Amino acid sequence: MPMTAPSNRKEAYRLQRDRDKTARLREREGRLRGEERYLQPRDRGPVRKFARDWVDSRRVPWAYALPAILALLILTVIPFPTEIRAFFFYIYNYSVPVMVLLLPLSYFMALRVKKAAAEKFPGENLKGIGFYAAMRALQMRPLRYPKPTVRPGGAPVPPKV
């Protein structure tokens, strides 16, 4: 079927918006699936994919730190009896510094990722790969982007139908 030009400027803008919307949806779906061409430059490449899979295949305590602290913070606001609220404040006040003291452990994880990537990809540029993996490990698993493609333990995530 032959295409005809829009009859007026308003129609042309509407058609352009529709084309842009479908292109954005296609790109978004591709990014969520982890297709290489739709990913941002910081997420592209086999080394970055390896680092993502390395982090996603392990259960790291930092991924649970933010939800735990948030839950404790919410519990301190709920109007419980004074003794119970004091207990929650006590737990909160000591858990935050413990989490902050545990953060340097991500440095050692970054070193392990960098070493494993150097063994698997000799000659590749590994600049920033440790920091990339550490930042991914700090995120809660459901909020990681691109979405994890492996489960903890290394089994691949089944595709959604």
DSSP file (Angstrom, degrees, kcal/mol; ACC not computed):
  #  RESIDUE AA STRUCTURE BP1 BP2  ACC     N-H-->O    O-->H-N    N-H-->O    O-->H-N    TCO  KAPPA ALPHA  PHI   PSI    X-CA   Y-CA   Z-CA
    1    1 A M              0   0    0      0, 0.0     2,-0.1     0, 0.0     0, 0.0   0.000 360.0 360.0 360.0 126.1    0.0    0.0    0.0
    2    2 A P        -     0   0    0      0, 0.0     2,-0.3     0, 0.0     0, 0.0  -0.389 360.0-126.9 -70.0 143.1    1.6    3.3   -1.0
    3    3 A M        -     0   0    0     -2,-0.1     2,-0.4     0, 0.0     0, 0.0  -0.690  21.5-157.7 -88.6 141.5    2.3    5.9    1.7
    4    4 A T        -     0   0    0     -2,-0.3     3,-0.1     1,-0.0     0, 0.0  -0.887  23.5-105.9-116.3 151.4    0.9    9.4    1.4
    5    5 A A        -     0   0    0     -2,-0.4     7,-0.0     1,-0.1    -1,-0.0  -0.430  46.1 -94.0 -71.3 147.5    2.2   12.5    3.0
    6    6 A P        -     0   0    0      0, 0.0    -1,-0.1     0, 0.0     6,-0.0  -0.290  27.9-131.4 -61.4 149.3    0.1   13.9    5.9
    7    7 A S  S    S+     0   0    0     -3,-0.1     2,-0.3     1,-0.0    -2,-0.1   0.766  82.2  15.0 -77.5 -24.7   -2.3   16.6    4.8
    8    8 A N  S  > S-     0   0    0      1,-0.1     4,-1.8     0, 0.0     5,-0.1  -0.912  79.6-103.8-144.3 172.6   -1.4   19.0    7.5
    9    9 A R  H  > S+     0   0    0     -2,-0.3     4,-2.4     1,-0.2     5,-0.2   0.861 116.0  57.1 -67.2 -36.7    1.3   19.7   10.1
   10   10 A K  H  > S+     0   0    0      1,-0.2     4,-2.0     2,-0.2    -1,-0.2   0.912 108.5  46.9 -61.4 -43.8   -0.9   18.5   13.0
   11   11 A E  H  > S+     0   0    0      2,-0.2     4,-2.4     1,-0.2    -1,-0.2   0.885 110.3  53.4 -65.4 -39.4   -1.3   15.1   11.4
   12   12 A A  H  X S+     0   0    0     -4,-1.8     4,-2.3     1,-0.2    -2,-0.2   0.913 109.0  48.7 -63.3 -42.7    2.4   14.9   10.6
   13   13 A Y  H  X S+     0   0    0     -4,-2.4     4,-2.5     2,-0.2    -1,-0.2   0.899 110.5  51.5 -63.0 -40.7    3.3   15.6   14.3
   14   14 A R  H  X S+     0   0    0     -4,-2.0     4,-2.3     2,-0.2    -2,-0.2   0.921 110.9  47.4 -63.1 -43.8    0.8   12.9   15.4
   15   15 A L  H  X S+     0   0    0     -4,-2.4     4,-2.4     1,-0.2    -1,-0.2   0.905 111.8  50.5 -63.4 -41.1    2.4   10.4   13.1
   16   16 A Q  H  X S+     0   0    0     -4,-2.3     4,-2.6     2,-0.2    -2,-0.2   0.910 109.9  50.1 -64.6 -41.4    5.8   11.3   14.3
   17   17 A R  H  X S+     0   0    0     -4,-2.5     4,-2.6     2,-0.2    -2,-0.2   0.909 110.4  50.4 -61.9 -42.3    4.8   10.9   17.9
   18   18 A D  H  X S+     0   0    0     -4,-2.3     4,-2.2     2,-0.2    -2,-0.2   0.916 111.8  47.2 -63.0 -42.8    3.3    7.5   17.2
   19   19 A R  H  X S+     0   0    0     -4,-2.4     4,-2.1     1,-0.2    -2,-0.2   0.917 113.3  48.6 -64.1 -42.6    6.5    6.4   15.5
   20   20 A D  H  X S+     0   0    0     -4,-2.6     4,-2.7     1,-0.2    -2,-0.2   0.898 110.2  52.1 -63.7 -40.1    8.6    7.7   18.3
   21   21 A K  H  X S+     0   0    0     -4,-2.6     4,-2.4     1,-0.2    -2,-0.2   0.923 110.7  46.1 -64.3 -44.7    6.4    6.0   20.9
   22   22 A T  H  X S+     0   0    0     -4,-2.2     4,-2.3     2,-0.2    -1,-0.2   0.879 112.9  51.0 -67.1 -35.7    6.7    2.6   19.2
   23   23 A A  H  X S+     0   0    0     -4,-2.1     4,-2.4     2,-0.2    -2,-0.2   0.923 110.7  48.4 -66.0 -42.9   10.5    3.0   18.8
   24   24 A R  H  X S+     0   0    0     -4,-2.7     4,-2.6     2,-0.2    -2,-0.2   0.903 111.9  49.5 -62.7 -41.5   10.8    3.9   22.5
   25   25 A L  H  X S+     0   0    0     -4,-2.4     4,-2.6     2,-0.2     5,-0.2   0.912 111.0  49.3 -63.6 -42.3    8.7    0.9   23.5
   26   26 A R  H  X S+     0   0    0     -4,-2.3     4,-2.1     1,-0.2    -2,-0.2   0.912 113.3  46.8 -63.1 -42.6   10.8   -1.4   21.3
   27   27 A E  H  X S+     0   0    0     -4,-2.4     4,-2.5     2,-0.2    -2,-0.2   0.903 111.7  50.9 -66.0 -41.2   14.0   -0.1   22.8
   28   28 A R  H  X S+     0   0    0     -4,-2.6     4,-2.6     2,-0.2    -2,-0.2   0.933 111.0  47.6 -62.6 -46.5   12.7   -0.4   26.4
   29   29 A E  H  X S+     0   0    0     -4,-2.6     4,-1.8     1,-0.2    -1,-0.2   0.897 111.9  50.9 -62.3 -39.2   11.6   -4.0   25.8
   30   30 A G  H  X>S+     0   0    0     -4,-2.1     5,-2.6    -5,-0.2     4,-0.8   0.893 110.2  49.2 -64.3 -40.0   15.0   -4.7   24.3
   31   31 A R  H ><5S+     0   0    0     -4,-2.5     3,-0.6     1,-0.2   116,-0.3   0.913 110.0  51.0 -65.2 -41.9   16.8   -3.1   27.3
   32   32 A L  H 3<5S+     0   0    0     -4,-2.6   115,-0.3     1,-0.3    -1,-0.2   0.845 110.3  49.3 -65.6 -32.2   14.7   -5.2   29.7
   33   33 A R  H 3<5S-     0   0    0     -4,-1.8    -1,-0.3    -5,-0.2    -2,-0.2   0.662 116.6-118.5 -77.7 -15.3   15.6   -8.3   27.8
   34   34 A G  T <<5 +     0   0    0     -4,-0.8     2,-0.2    -3,-0.6    -3,-0.2   0.708  47.4 172.6  86.5  21.2   19.3   -7.3   27.9
   35   35 A E    >>< -     0   0    0     -5,-2.6     3,-1.1    -6,-0.2     4,-0.8  -0.474  33.7-132.7 -66.8 131.6   19.8   -7.1   24.2
   36   36 A E  G >4 S+     0   0    0      1,-0.3     3,-0.8    -2,-0.2    -1,-0.1   0.838  99.2  55.4 -57.4 -41.5   23.2   -5.6   23.6
   37   37 A R  G 34 S+     0   0    0      1,-0.2    -1,-0.3     7,-0.0    -6,-0.1   0.736 109.2  47.5 -71.6 -20.3   22.3   -3.0   21.0
   38   38 A Y  G <4 S+     0   0    0     -3,-1.1    -1,-0.2    -8,-0.2    -2,-0.2   0.570  91.7 100.8 -94.6 -10.0   19.7   -1.4   23.3
   39   39 A L  S << S-     0   0    0     -3,-0.8     5,-0.1    -4,-0.8    -8,-0.0  -0.334  81.5-102.4 -74.3 157.0   21.9   -1.2   26.4
   40   40 A Q    >>  -     0   0    0      1,-0.1     3,-1.8    -9,-0.1     4,-0.5  -0.390  38.2-105.0 -70.5 156.9   23.6    2.0   27.5
   41   41 A P  G >4 S+     0   0    0      0, 0.0     3,-0.9     0, 0.0    -1,-0.1   0.825 119.7  60.2 -55.9 -33.0   27.3    2.1   26.8
   42   42 A R  G 34 S+     0   0    0      1,-0.2    -3,-0.0     6,-0.0    90,-0.0   0.735 109.3  43.9 -67.6 -20.1   28.2    1.5   30.4
   43   43 A D  G <4 S+     0   0    0     -3,-1.8    -1,-0.2    -7,-0.1     2,-0.1   0.418  93.3 105.2-103.3  -0.1   26.4   -1.9   30.3
   44   44 A R    <<  +     0   0    0     -3,-0.9     4,-0.3    -4,-0.5     3,-0.1  -0.462  51.7  49.3 -86.7 153.5   27.7   -3.1   26.9
   45   45 A G  S  > S-     0   0    0     -2,-0.1     4,-1.9     1,-0.1     5,-0.1  -0.030  83.8 -88.1 107.7 155.4   30.2   -5.8   26.2
   46   46 A P  H  > S+     0   0    0      0, 0.0     4,-2.2     0, 0.0    -1,-0.1   0.806 121.9  56.1 -68.5 -29.5   31.0   -9.3   27.3
   47   47 A V  H  > S+     0   0    0      2,-0.2     4,-2.3     1,-0.2     5,-0.1   0.922 108.9  46.1 -69.5 -42.3   33.1   -8.3   30.3
   48   48 A R  H  > S+     0   0    0     -4,-0.3     4,-2.6     2,-0.2    -1,-0.2   0.892 112.0  51.9 -65.8 -38.7   30.2   -6.2   31.7
   49   49 A K  H  X S+     0   0    0     -4,-1.9     4,-2.6     2,-0.2    -1,-0.2   0.913 109.4  50.3 -62.0 -42.1   27.8   -9.1   31.0
   50   50 A F  H  X S+     0   0    0     -4,-2.2     4,-2.5     2,-0.2    -2,-0.2   0.919 110.6  49.0 -61.5 -44.2   30.2  -11.4   32.9
   51   51 A A  H  X S+     0   0    0     -4,-2.3     4,-2.3     2,-0.2     5,-0.2   0.902 111.5  49.7 -63.7 -41.3   30.3   -9.0   35.9
   52   52 A R  H  X S+     0   0    0     -4,-2.6     4,-2.9     1,-0.2    -2,-0.2   0.947 113.8  44.8 -61.4 -47.6   26.5   -8.8   36.0
   53   53 A D  H  X S+     0   0    0     -4,-2.6     4,-1.7     1,-0.2    -2,-0.2   0.866 110.8  54.7 -66.1 -35.6   26.1  -12.5   35.9
   54   54 A W  H  < S+     0   0    0     -4,-2.5    -1,-0.2    -5,-0.2    -2,-0.2   0.935 114.3  40.0 -62.2 -46.4   28.9  -13.0   38.5
   55   55 A V  H >< S+     0   0    0     -4,-2.3     3,-1.5     1,-0.2    -2,-0.2   0.918 115.2  51.4 -69.4 -43.4   27.1  -10.7   40.9
   56   56 A D  H 3< S+     0   0    0     -4,-2.9    -1,-0.2     1,-0.3    -2,-0.2   0.753 102.3  60.6 -68.5 -23.2   23.6  -12.0   40.1
   57   57 A S  T 3< S+     0   0    0     -4,-1.7    96,-2.8    -5,-0.2     2,-0.3   0.476 102.0  64.6 -83.7   0.0   24.6  -15.6   40.7
   58   58 A R  S <  S-     0   0    0     -3,-1.5     2,-0.8    94,-0.2    96,-0.0  -0.905  79.4-127.3-122.5 150.1   25.5  -14.9   44.3
   59   59 A R        -     0   0    0     -2,-0.3    -3,-0.1     3,-0.0    -2,-0.0  -0.865  32.7-170.9 -92.9 114.5   23.6  -13.8   47.3
   60   60 A V    >   -     0   0    0     -2,-0.8     3,-1.2    -5,-0.1     4,-0.4  -0.882  25.8-135.9-109.4 138.6   25.4  -10.7   48.7
   61   61 A P  T >> S+     0   0    0      0, 0.0     3,-1.2     0, 0.0     4,-0.5   0.770  98.7  68.5 -65.0 -24.8   24.5   -9.2   52.0
   62   62 A W  H >> S+     0   0    0      1,-0.3     4,-0.7     2,-0.2     3,-0.7   0.794  89.2  63.6 -67.1 -26.6   24.6   -5.7   50.7
   63   63 A A  H <4 S+     0   0    0     -3,-1.2    -1,-0.3     1,-0.2    78,-0.1   0.761 106.8  44.4 -67.7 -22.4   21.5   -6.3   48.6
   64   64 A Y  H <> S+     0   0    0     -3,-1.2     4,-1.8    -4,-0.4    -1,-0.2   0.518  93.8  82.2 -96.8  -6.8   19.5   -6.8   51.8
   65   65 A A  H <X S+     0   0    0     -3,-0.7     4,-2.6    -4,-0.5     5,-0.3   0.945  89.8  48.1 -66.1 -49.5   21.0   -3.9   53.7
   66   66 A L  H  X S+     0   0    0     -4,-0.7     4,-2.5    72,-0.3     5,-0.2   0.930 113.3  45.8 -62.3 -47.9   18.7   -1.2   52.2
   67   67 A P  H  > S+     0   0    0      0, 0.0     4,-2.4     0, 0.0    -1,-0.2   0.891 113.9  50.8 -62.9 -35.4   15.4   -3.1   52.7
   68   68 A A  H  X S+     0   0    0     -4,-1.8     4,-2.4     2,-0.2    -2,-0.2   0.935 112.8  44.3 -66.5 -45.4   16.4   -4.0   56.3
   69   69 A I  H  X S+     0   0    0     -4,-2.6     4,-2.4     1,-0.2    -1,-0.2   0.894 113.5  51.2 -66.4 -39.0   17.3   -0.5   57.3
   70   70 A L  H  X S+     0   0    0     -4,-2.5     4,-2.3    -5,-0.3    -2,-0.2   0.912 110.2  49.4 -63.8 -42.4   14.2    0.9   55.6
   71   71 A A  H  X S+     0   0    0     -4,-2.4     4,-2.4     1,-0.2    -2,-0.2   0.920 112.3  47.9 -63.1 -43.4   12.0   -1.6   57.5
   72   72 A L  H  X S+     0   0    0     -4,-2.4     4,-1.5     1,-0.2    -1,-0.2   0.896 110.2  52.4 -64.0 -38.8   13.7   -0.7   60.8
   73   73 A L  H  X S+     0   0    0     -4,-2.4     4,-0.6     1,-0.2    -2,-0.2   0.909 110.3  47.8 -63.8 -41.1   13.2    3.0   60.0
   74   74 A I  H >X S+     0   0    0     -4,-2.3     4,-1.3     1,-0.2     3,-1.1   0.899 108.3  55.4 -65.6 -39.9    9.5    2.4   59.4
   75   75 A L  H 3< S+     0   0    0     -4,-2.4     5,-0.3     1,-0.3    -1,-0.2   0.797 102.3  57.0 -64.6 -26.9    9.2    0.4   62.6
   76   76 A T  H 3< S+     0   0    0     -4,-1.5    -1,-0.3     1,-0.2    -2,-0.2   0.706 106.6  49.9 -75.9 -17.3   10.6    3.3   64.6
   77   77 A V  H << S+     0   0    0     -3,-1.1    -2,-0.2    -4,-0.6    -1,-0.2   0.751  86.8  96.3 -90.8 -26.5    7.8    5.6   63.3
   78   78 A I  S  < S-     0   0    0     -4,-1.3     2,-2.5     1,-0.1     0, 0.0  -0.423  88.4-112.8 -66.4 136.1    4.9    3.3   64.1
   79   79 A P        +     0   0    0      0, 0.0    -1,-0.1     0, 0.0     3,-0.1  -0.383  56.7 156.2 -75.9  71.8    3.4    4.3   67.5
   80   80 A F        -     0   0    0     -2,-2.5     5,-0.0    -5,-0.3    -5,-0.0  -0.363  56.8 -72.1 -79.1 169.1    4.3    1.2   69.5
   81   81 A P     >  -     0   0    0      0, 0.0     4,-2.4     0, 0.0     3,-0.5  -0.288  54.8-103.5 -58.0 155.7    4.6    1.3   73.3
   82   82 A T  H  > S+     0   0    0      1,-0.2     4,-2.6     2,-0.2     5,-0.2   0.838 118.5  53.3 -55.7 -40.9    7.7    3.2   74.4
   83   83 A E  H  > S+     0   0    0      2,-0.2     4,-1.8     1,-0.2    -1,-0.2   0.902 111.4  45.7 -64.9 -40.0    9.7    0.1   75.3
   84   84 A I  H  > S+     0   0    0     -3,-0.5     4,-2.3     2,-0.2    -2,-0.2   0.919 113.4  48.9 -70.2 -43.2    9.2   -1.5   71.9
   85   85 A R  H  X S+     0   0    0     -4,-2.4     4,-2.6     1,-0.2    -2,-0.2   0.899 109.7  52.8 -62.0 -39.3   10.0    1.7   70.0
   86   86 A A  H  X S+     0   0    0     -4,-2.6     4,-2.4    -5,-0.3    -1,-0.2   0.893 107.8  51.8 -62.4 -38.9   13.1    2.1   72.1
   87   87 A F  H  X S+     0   0    0     -4,-1.8     4,-2.5     2,-0.2    -2,-0.2   0.928 110.4  47.6 -62.5 -45.0   14.1   -1.4   71.1
   88   88 A F  H  X S+     0   0    0     -4,-2.3     4,-2.8     2,-0.2    -2,-0.2   0.898 111.5  50.5 -64.9 -39.7   13.7   -0.6   67.4
   89   89 A F  H  X S+     0   0    0     -4,-2.6     4,-3.1     2,-0.2    -1,-0.2   0.910 109.9  51.5 -61.5 -41.2   15.6    2.6   67.8
   90   90 A Y  H  X S+     0   0    0     -4,-2.4     4,-1.4     2,-0.2    -2,-0.2   0.940 112.3  44.9 -60.7 -48.1   18.4    0.7   69.5
   91   91 A I  H  X S+     0   0    0     -4,-2.5     4,-2.0     1,-0.2     3,-0.3   0.928 116.0  47.4 -61.6 -45.9   18.5   -1.9   66.7
   92   92 A Y  H  X S+     0   0    0     -4,-2.8     4,-1.9     1,-0.2    -2,-0.2   0.928 108.9  53.2 -62.4 -46.2   18.4    0.8   64.0
   93   93 A N  H  < S+     0   0    0     -4,-3.1    -1,-0.2     1,-0.2    -2,-0.2   0.780 117.5  37.4 -64.7 -26.2   21.1    2.9   65.7
   94   94 A Y  H  X S+     0   0    0     -4,-1.4     4,-1.1    -3,-0.3    -1,-0.2   0.675 111.4  57.8 -97.9 -19.1   23.5    0.0   65.8
   95   95 A S  H  X S+     0   0    0     -4,-2.0     4,-2.5    -5,-0.2     5,-0.2   0.863  99.5  57.8 -79.4 -34.1   22.6   -1.6   62.4
   96   96 A V  H  X S+     0   0    0     -4,-1.9     4,-2.3     1,-0.2     5,-0.2   0.948 108.3  44.7 -63.4 -49.0   23.4    1.4   60.3
   97   97 A P  H  > S+     0   0    0      0, 0.0     4,-2.5     0, 0.0    -1,-0.2   0.885 112.1  53.8 -63.1 -34.4   27.0    1.8   61.4
   98   98 A V  H  X S+     0   0    0     -4,-1.1     4,-1.6     2,-0.2    -2,-0.2   0.927 109.4  48.0 -63.1 -43.4   27.5   -2.0   61.1
   99   99 A M  H  X S+     0   0    0     -4,-2.5     4,-1.1     1,-0.2    -1,-0.2   0.904 111.4  50.4 -62.7 -40.6   26.2   -1.8   57.5
  100  100 A V  H  < S+     0   0    0     -4,-2.3     3,-0.4     1,-0.2    -1,-0.2   0.890 110.1  50.2 -65.3 -38.1   28.6    1.2   56.8
  101  101 A L  H  < S+     0   0    0     -4,-2.5    -1,-0.2     1,-0.2    -2,-0.2   0.785 108.8  52.9 -70.3 -25.7   31.5   -0.8   58.3
  102  102 A L  H >< S+     0   0    0     -4,-1.6     3,-1.8     1,-0.2     4,-0.4   0.683  87.6  83.3 -81.8 -17.7   30.6   -3.8   56.0
  103  103 A L  T >< S+     0   0    0     -4,-1.1     3,-2.3    -3,-0.4     4,-0.4   0.854  79.0  64.1 -56.8 -37.9   30.6   -1.7   52.8
  104  104 A P  T >> S+     0   0    0      0, 0.0     3,-1.5     0, 0.0     4,-0.8   0.742  86.8  74.0 -60.8 -17.7   34.4   -1.9   52.4
  105  105 A L  H <> S+     0   0    0     -3,-1.8     4,-1.6     1,-0.3     3,-0.3   0.778  82.8  68.3 -63.6 -23.3   33.9   -5.7   51.9
  106  106 A S  H <> S+     0   0    0     -3,-2.3     4,-2.3    -4,-0.4    -1,-0.3   0.782  89.7  64.0 -66.2 -23.6   32.5   -4.8   48.5
  107  107 A Y  H <> S+     0   0    0     -3,-1.5     4,-2.0    -4,-0.4    -1,-0.2   0.917 102.5  47.4 -62.5 -43.1   36.1   -3.7   47.6
  108  108 A F  H  X S+     0   0    0     -4,-0.8     4,-2.0    -3,-0.3    -2,-0.2   0.870 110.3  52.0 -68.1 -35.5   37.2   -7.3   48.0
  109  109 A M  H  X S+     0   0    0     -4,-1.6     4,-2.4     2,-0.2    -1,-0.2   0.904 107.4  53.2 -64.5 -39.4   34.3   -8.5   45.9
  110  110 A A  H  X S+     0   0    0     -4,-2.3     4,-2.4     1,-0.2    -2,-0.2   0.892 107.6  51.1 -62.5 -39.4   35.3   -6.0   43.2
  111  111 A L  H  X S+     0   0    0     -4,-2.0     4,-2.4     2,-0.2    -1,-0.2   0.906 109.6  50.2 -63.4 -41.0   38.8   -7.5   43.3
  112  112 A R  H  X S+     0   0    0     -4,-2.0     4,-2.5     2,-0.2    -2,-0.2   0.906 111.3  48.2 -65.0 -41.2   37.5  -11.0   42.9
  113  113 A V  H  X S+     0   0    0     -4,-2.4     4,-2.6     2,-0.2     5,-0.2   0.927 112.1  49.2 -64.2 -43.8   35.3  -10.0   39.9
  114  114 A K  H  X S+     0   0    0     -4,-2.4     4,-2.2     2,-0.2    -2,-0.2   0.900 112.0  48.5 -63.7 -40.3   38.2   -8.2   38.3
  115  115 A K  H  X S+     0   0    0     -4,-2.4     4,-1.8     2,-0.2    -1,-0.2   0.925 113.0  47.1 -65.4 -44.8   40.5  -11.2   38.8
  116  116 A A  H  X S+     0   0    0     -4,-2.5     4,-2.1     1,-0.2    -2,-0.2   0.889 112.9  49.5 -64.6 -38.8   37.8  -13.6   37.4
  117  117 A A  H  X S+     0   0    0     -4,-2.6     4,-3.0     1,-0.2    -1,-0.2   0.878 108.3  53.3 -68.0 -36.7   37.2  -11.3   34.4
  118  118 A A  H  < S+     0   0    0     -4,-2.2    -1,-0.2    -5,-0.2    -2,-0.2   0.871 110.9  47.3 -65.4 -35.9   41.0  -11.1   33.7
  119  119 A E  H  < S+     0   0    0     -4,-1.8    -2,-0.2     1,-0.2    -1,-0.2   0.899 118.8  39.5 -70.2 -40.3   41.2  -14.9   33.6
  120  120 A K  H  < S+     0   0    0     -4,-2.1    -2,-0.2     1,-0.2    -3,-0.2   0.843 126.6  32.8 -79.8 -34.1   38.2  -15.3   31.4
  121  121 A F  S >< S-     0   0    0     -4,-3.0     3,-1.6    -5,-0.2    -1,-0.2  -0.640  76.9-171.8-123.9  73.0   38.9  -12.3   29.1
  122  122 A P  T 3  S+     0   0    0      0, 0.0     3,-0.1     0, 0.0    -3,-0.1  -0.428  74.6  17.9 -67.2 138.3   42.6  -11.9   28.7
  123  123 A G  T 3  S+     0   0    0      1,-0.3     2,-0.1    -2,-0.1    -5,-0.1   0.353  95.0 125.4  86.1  -7.1   43.6   -8.7   26.9
  124  124 A E  S <  S-     0   0    0     -3,-1.6     2,-0.6    -7,-0.2    -1,-0.3  -0.461  72.8 -99.1 -81.4 158.4   40.2   -7.0   27.4
  125  125 A N        +     0   0    0      1,-0.1   -78,-0.1    -2,-0.1    -1,-0.1  -0.686  39.4 178.1 -77.6 116.4   39.8   -3.6   29.0
  126  126 A L    >   +     0   0    0     -2,-0.6     3,-1.9     2,-0.0     4,-0.4   0.194  26.0 142.4-104.9  14.7   38.8   -4.2   32.6
  127  127 A K  T 3  S-     0   0    0      1,-0.3    -2,-0.1     2,-0.1     0, 0.0  -0.390  78.0  -0.4 -62.8 124.6   38.7   -0.5   33.6
  128  128 A G  T 3> S+     0   0    0     -2,-0.2     4,-2.3     1,-0.1    -1,-0.3   0.453  93.2 120.8  80.6   1.6   35.9    0.1   36.1
  129  129 A I  H <> S+     0   0    0     -3,-1.9     4,-2.2     1,-0.2     5,-0.2   0.877  73.8  50.2 -69.5 -36.1   34.6   -3.5   36.1
  130  130 A G  H  > S+     0   0    0     -4,-0.4     4,-2.5     2,-0.2    -1,-0.2   0.927 112.8  45.7 -66.3 -45.0   35.1   -3.9   39.8
  131  131 A F  H  > S+     0   0    0      2,-0.2     4,-2.6     1,-0.2     5,-0.2   0.897 111.2  54.2 -63.6 -40.3   33.3   -0.7   40.7
  132  132 A Y  H  X S+     0   0    0     -4,-2.3     4,-1.7     1,-0.2    -2,-0.2   0.925 111.6  44.2 -58.9 -46.3   30.5   -1.7   38.2
  133  133 A A  H  X S+     0   0    0     -4,-2.2     4,-2.2     2,-0.2    -2,-0.2   0.899 112.7  51.6 -67.3 -40.9   30.1   -5.1   40.0
  134  134 A A  H  X S+     0   0    0     -4,-2.5     4,-1.4     1,-0.2    -2,-0.2   0.909 110.1  48.6 -64.2 -41.7   30.2   -3.5   43.4
  135  135 A M  H  X S+     0   0    0     -4,-2.6     4,-0.6     1,-0.2    -1,-0.2   0.865 111.3  50.5 -66.3 -35.2   27.5   -1.0   42.6
  136  136 A R  H >< S+     0   0    0     -4,-1.7     3,-0.8    -5,-0.2    -1,-0.2   0.890 107.8  53.4 -68.0 -38.1   25.3   -3.7   41.1
  137  137 A A  H 3< S+     0   0    0     -4,-2.2    -1,-0.2     1,-0.2    -2,-0.2   0.805 103.0  57.8 -67.2 -28.5   25.7   -5.8   44.2
  138  138 A L  H 3< S+     0   0    0     -4,-1.4   -72,-0.3    -5,-0.2    -1,-0.2   0.702  92.4  87.6 -74.4 -18.5   24.6   -2.9   46.4
  139  139 A Q  S << S-     0   0    0     -3,-0.8     2,-0.2    -4,-0.6     5,-0.1  -0.519  90.7-104.7 -82.6 148.2   21.3   -2.7   44.5
  140  140 A M    >   -     0   0    0     -2,-0.2     3,-1.4     1,-0.1     4,-0.5  -0.487  35.1-118.0 -65.7 141.1   18.3   -4.7   45.5
  141  141 A R  G >  S+     0   0    0      1,-0.3     3,-1.3     2,-0.2    -1,-0.1   0.862 110.7  52.4 -54.7 -44.5   17.9   -7.6   43.0
  142  142 A P  G 3  S+     0   0    0      0, 0.0    -1,-0.3     0, 0.0    -2,-0.0   0.752 110.7  49.8 -65.8 -19.6   14.4   -6.5   41.7
  143  143 A L  G <  S+     0   0    0     -3,-1.4    -2,-0.2     2,-0.0     2,-0.1   0.422  82.7 119.8 -98.0   1.2   15.7   -3.0   41.0
  144  144 A R    <   -     0   0    0     -3,-1.3    -8,-0.0    -4,-0.5    -3,-0.0  -0.382  59.8-123.6 -70.4 144.1   18.8   -4.0   39.1
  145  145 A Y  S    S+     0   0    0      2,-0.1     2,-0.2    -2,-0.1  -113,-0.1  -0.996  94.3  34.7-137.5 129.9   19.2   -2.9   35.5
  146  146 A P  S    S-     0   0    0      0, 0.0  -114,-0.1     0, 0.0     3,-0.1   0.604 111.6-105.7 -61.8 157.4   19.6   -4.7   33.1
  147  147 A K        -     0   0    0   -115,-0.3    -2,-0.1  -116,-0.3    -6,-0.0  -0.213  41.1 -94.1 -57.6 144.3   17.4   -7.4   34.7
  148  148 A P        -     0   0    0      0, 0.0    -1,-0.1     0, 0.0   -95,-0.1  -0.345  31.2-167.0 -61.4 139.1   19.3  -10.4   36.1
  149  149 A T  S    S+     0   0    0     -3,-0.1     8,-2.3     7,-0.1     2,-0.3   0.453  71.0  53.4-105.3  -4.8   19.6  -13.2   33.6
  150  150 A V  B    S-A  156   0A   0      6,-0.3     5,-0.1     8,-0.0     3,-0.1  -0.958  76.6-131.5-128.5 150.2   20.8  -15.8   36.2
  151  151 A R    >   -     0   0    0      4,-3.9     3,-2.7    -2,-0.3     2,-0.2  -0.517  47.4 -76.6 -89.1 163.1   19.4  -16.8   39.5
  152  152 A P  T 3  S+     0   0    0      0, 0.0   -94,-0.2     0, 0.0     3,-0.2  -0.455 126.7  37.3 -58.5 129.4   21.4  -17.1   42.7
  153  153 A G  T 3  S-     0   0    0    -96,-2.8   -96,-0.1    -2,-0.2   -95,-0.1   0.115 127.5 -86.5 107.4 -18.6   23.4  -20.3   42.3
  154  154 A G  S <  S+     0   0    0     -3,-2.7    -1,-0.1     1,-0.3   -97,-0.1   0.350  80.6 139.2 104.5  -5.6   23.9  -19.8   38.6
  155  155 A A        -     0   0    0     -3,-0.2    -4,-3.9    -4,-0.1    -1,-0.3  -0.513  58.1-109.5 -72.1 138.4   20.8  -21.2   37.0
  156  156 A P  B     -A  150   0A   0      0, 0.0    -6,-0.3     0, 0.0    -1,-0.1  -0.354  29.6-110.7 -68.0 148.6   19.4  -19.1   34.1
  157  157 A V        -     0   0    0     -8,-2.3     3,-0.1     1,-0.1     0, 0.0  -0.650  35.4-118.7 -76.4 127.9   16.2  -17.2   34.6
  158  158 A P        -     0   0    0      0, 0.0    -1,-0.1     0, 0.0     2,-0.0  -0.429  33.4-105.7 -67.6 142.7   13.4  -18.8   32.5
  159  159 A P        -     0   0    0      0, 0.0     2,-0.3     0, 0.0     0, 0.0  -0.366  33.2-112.3 -67.4 146.8   12.0  -16.3   29.9
  160  160 A K              0   0    0      1,-0.1    -3,-0.0    -3,-0.1     0, 0.0  -0.627 360.0 360.0 -80.0 137.0    8.5  -14.9   30.6
  161  161 A V              0   0    0     -2,-0.3    -1,-0.1     0, 0.0     0, 0.0   0.407 360.0 360.0-100.2 360.0    5.9  -16.1   28.2
